[in-house]
Amino acid sequence: MIAAPPIAAQAAPAQDETIATADLYRLTLDQYKAMIDHAILGDEDRVELLEGLLIRKMIKKRPHSFSTHTLRELLFAMLSAEFYVDSQEPFNAVNSQPEPDLMVVRGKPQDFPDDHPSAQAIALVGEVSYSTLQQDRGVKLRLYARASIPVYWIVNLVDGQIEVCTQPDGAGRYAQMTVYRGDDQVPVVIDNQTLGSIRAGDVLPAHVETEENSL
């Protein structure tokens, strides 16, 4: 009997790694909190709950830290005792517990001894965006608009600008977005009152202003 010739090895067909949105299991906010309470999730896991899904938080480089710190200090100087500014701390929304880079909260930290503030307590949120720009313009924007956060700042390190979103519709969109660059003065509006303004360039690292898209 003549042996059949060997069959040449072939590459396995490429696998489609796309997972349909309908196949994802979404956590409730209570389930997420229980995972934290029972040490299933810890600080080392570096995730946040966005629209029921666990999303990995990105490593922060120095330009991100610079912008976050600078904006926090500038906002803090403008606020009255009726508000405080927090950084990279959670607040509670529907099936979400985002941890924005900045948020202005009505009240004092002592008003929330047992749980994080709810979305109704948030007057302004801000995200400093480089590697997370798509997420901050997408799921984060949709989440904040659904939660009716009145003002959302995106400090866009990719394009060297600050994008201020206002007039949330409660359904995932902001009706208006205004872009500020360089010497433009960004109005700081808290509960429909303009407290002052911040020069856009003061929040952006110098090399972002002068070398756009080079990060």
VEXDREN-2710 file (C-alpha; in Angstrom, 1 decimal):
% VEXDREN-2710
k/r/px/py/pz
1/MET/0.0/0.0/0.0
2/ILE/1.3/3.4/-0.9
3/ALA/1.3/5.8/1.9
4/ALA/-0.6/9.1/1.3
5/PRO/1.7/12.1/1.1
6/PRO/1.7/14.3/4.3
7/ILE/-0.7/17.2/4.3
8/ALA/1.1/20.5/4.5
9/ALA/0.6/22.3/7.8
10/GLN/-1.8/25.2/7.5
11/ALA/-2.3/28.2/9.8
12/ALA/-5.4/27.9/11.9
13/PRO/-8.2/30.3/10.8
14/ALA/-8.2/33.6/12.5
15/GLN/-10.6/33.6/15.4
16/ASP/-13.1/36.5/15.8
17/GLU/-12.4/37.8/19.3
18/THR/-15.3/40.3/19.2
19/ILE/-17.8/39.8/22.0
20/ALA/-21.3/40.9/21.3
21/THR/-22.5/43.5/23.8
22/ALA/-25.6/41.3/24.5
23/ASP/-23.2/38.6/25.7
24/LEU/-21.7/40.7/28.4
25/TYR/-22.8/40.2/32.0
26/ARG/-23.4/43.6/33.7
27/LEU/-23.0/44.1/37.4
28/THR/-25.4/46.2/39.5
29/LEU/-23.9/48.9/41.7
30/ASP/-24.8/46.8/44.8
31/GLN/-23.0/43.8/43.3
32/TYR/-19.9/45.9/42.7
33/LYS/-20.0/47.3/46.2
34/ALA/-20.3/43.7/47.6
35/MET/-17.3/42.6/45.7
36/ILE/-15.3/45.4/47.3
37/ASP/-16.7/44.8/50.8
38/HIS/-15.8/41.1/50.5
39/ALA/-12.3/41.8/49.2
40/ILE/-13.0/40.2/45.8
41/LEU/-11.8/43.5/44.3
42/GLY/-9.1/45.5/46.0
43/ASP/-7.0/48.6/45.3
44/GLU/-4.5/46.6/43.3
45/ASP/-7.2/45.6/40.7
46/ARG/-7.4/49.2/39.4
47/VAL/-10.9/49.0/37.9
48/GLU/-14.0/51.1/37.9
49/LEU/-17.6/50.2/37.2
50/LEU/-18.9/51.9/34.1
51/GLU/-22.5/51.1/32.9
52/GLY/-22.3/47.7/34.7
53/LEU/-18.9/46.7/33.3
54/LEU/-15.5/46.5/35.0
55/ILE/-13.2/48.8/33.1
56/ARG/-9.4/48.8/33.7
57/LYS/-7.9/52.2/34.8
58/MET/-4.9/53.3/32.8
59/ILE/-1.4/54.1/34.2
60/LYS/-1.1/57.9/34.6
61/LYS/2.0/59.6/33.1
62/ARG/3.4/62.9/34.3
63/PRO/1.4/65.3/31.9
64/HIS/-1.8/63.7/33.3
65/SER/-0.7/64.2/36.9
66/PHE/0.3/67.8/36.1
67/SER/-3.0/68.8/34.6
68/THR/-5.0/67.0/37.3
69/HIS/-3.1/68.7/40.2
70/THR/-3.2/72.1/38.5
71/LEU/-6.9/72.1/37.8
72/ARG/-7.7/70.8/41.3
73/GLU/-5.8/73.7/42.9
74/LEU/-7.4/76.3/40.6
75/LEU/-10.9/75.0/41.3
76/PHE/-10.3/74.7/45.0
77/ALA/-9.3/78.4/45.2
78/MET/-12.7/79.4/43.7
79/LEU/-15.0/77.3/45.7
80/SER/-17.1/78.5/48.7
81/ALA/-17.5/76.4/51.8
82/GLU/-20.7/74.9/50.2
83/PHE/-18.5/72.8/47.9
84/TYR/-15.3/70.7/47.9
85/VAL/-13.2/69.4/45.1
86/ASP/-12.1/65.7/45.0
87/SER/-9.7/63.8/42.8
88/GLN/-9.9/60.2/41.5
89/GLU/-12.5/59.3/44.0
90/PRO/-15.8/57.4/43.3
91/PHE/-19.4/58.6/43.1
92/ASN/-22.5/56.5/42.7
93/ALA/-24.6/56.5/39.5
94/VAL/-27.0/54.0/37.9
95/ASN/-25.0/50.7/37.6
96/SER/-21.8/52.8/37.6
97/GLN/-19.2/54.0/40.1
98/PRO/-16.8/56.1/38.1
99/GLU/-13.7/57.7/39.5
100/PRO/-13.2/60.9/37.6
101/ASP/-9.9/62.7/37.7
102/LEU/-11.8/65.7/39.3
103/MET/-15.2/66.4/40.7
104/VAL/-16.8/69.3/42.5
105/VAL/-19.2/68.0/45.1
106/ARG/-21.9/69.9/46.9
107/GLY/-21.4/69.8/50.7
108/LYS/-18.4/68.6/52.8
109/PRO/-16.6/65.3/52.9
110/GLN/-18.1/64.8/56.3
111/ASP/-21.5/64.6/54.7
112/PHE/-20.7/61.2/53.2
113/PRO/-19.2/59.1/56.1
114/ASP/-20.7/55.8/55.0
115/ASP/-20.9/55.9/51.2
116/HIS/-19.7/57.8/48.2
117/PRO/-21.6/60.8/47.0
118/SER/-24.5/60.2/44.6
119/ALA/-24.6/61.8/41.1
120/GLN/-27.1/64.3/42.4
121/ALA/-24.4/65.8/44.6
122/ILE/-21.9/66.4/41.8
123/ALA/-21.8/69.9/40.2
124/LEU/-18.9/69.3/37.8
125/VAL/-16.7/66.5/36.7
126/GLY/-13.4/66.6/34.8
127/GLU/-11.3/63.9/33.0
128/VAL/-7.7/64.4/31.9
129/SER/-7.4/62.5/28.6
130/TYR/-4.6/61.1/26.6
131/SER/-4.8/57.3/26.2
132/THR/-8.3/57.4/27.6
133/LEU/-9.6/60.1/25.2
134/GLN/-11.9/57.8/23.3
135/GLN/-13.4/56.5/26.5
136/ASP/-13.8/59.9/28.0
137/ARG/-15.6/61.2/24.9
138/GLY/-17.6/58.0/24.7
139/VAL/-18.8/55.9/27.7
140/LYS/-17.8/58.5/30.3
141/LEU/-19.6/61.3/28.5
142/ARG/-22.7/59.2/28.0
143/LEU/-22.6/58.1/31.7
144/TYR/-22.2/61.7/33.0
145/ALA/-24.9/63.0/30.7
146/ARG/-27.3/60.2/31.8
147/ALA/-26.5/61.1/35.4
148/SER/-27.4/64.8/34.6
149/ILE/-24.0/66.1/35.7
150/PRO/-24.4/69.7/34.6
151/VAL/-20.8/70.4/33.5
152/TYR/-18.2/68.0/32.1
153/TRP/-14.6/69.1/31.3
154/ILE/-12.4/67.0/29.1
155/VAL/-8.7/68.2/29.4
156/ASN/-7.6/66.8/26.0
157/LEU/-3.9/66.3/26.1
158/VAL/-3.9/64.8/22.6
159/ASP/-5.1/67.9/20.9
160/GLY/-4.0/70.5/23.5
161/GLN/-7.4/71.8/24.4
162/ILE/-10.2/71.8/27.0
163/GLU/-13.6/70.6/25.9
164/VAL/-16.4/71.8/28.2
165/CYS/-19.7/69.9/27.8
166/THR/-22.9/71.4/29.2
167/GLN/-26.7/70.9/29.1
168/PRO/-27.1/67.2/29.7
169/ASP/-30.3/65.6/28.4
170/GLY/-30.4/62.8/31.0
171/ALA/-30.3/60.3/28.1
172/GLY/-26.6/60.2/27.3
173/ARG/-25.8/63.4/25.4
174/TYR/-24.7/67.0/26.1
175/ALA/-26.4/69.6/24.0
176/GLN/-23.3/71.9/23.8
177/MET/-19.5/71.5/23.8
178/THR/-17.2/74.5/23.7
179/VAL/-13.5/74.1/23.0
180/TYR/-10.8/76.3/24.6
181/ARG/-7.1/76.6/23.8
182/GLY/-4.0/78.6/24.8
183/ASP/-5.0/82.0/26.2
184/ASP/-8.8/81.3/26.1
185/GLN/-10.5/81.8/29.4
186/VAL/-12.5/78.8/30.5
187/PRO/-15.5/79.9/32.6
188/VAL/-16.0/77.9/35.9
189/VAL/-19.7/77.5/36.2
190/ILE/-21.1/75.8/39.3
191/ASP/-24.8/75.5/39.8
192/ASN/-25.4/78.1/37.1
193/GLN/-23.1/80.7/38.7
194/THR/-19.8/81.7/37.1
195/LEU/-17.2/81.8/39.8
196/GLY/-14.4/83.0/37.6
197/SER/-12.3/81.6/34.8
198/ILE/-9.2/79.6/34.1
199/ARG/-6.7/80.2/31.3
200/ALA/-6.8/77.0/29.2
201/GLY/-3.0/77.0/28.8
202/ASP/-2.4/77.0/32.5
203/VAL/-3.9/73.5/32.8
204/LEU/-2.2/72.0/29.8
205/PRO/1.5/71.1/30.1
206/ALA/3.7/73.5/28.1
207/HIS/4.8/70.9/25.5
208/VAL/1.1/70.1/24.8
209/GLU/0.4/73.7/23.9
210/THR/3.4/74.0/21.6
211/GLU/3.6/70.5/20.1
212/GLU/0.1/69.4/19.5
213/ASN/-0.4/65.7/18.8
214/SER/3.2/64.9/19.7
215/LEU/2.6/63.2/23.0
END
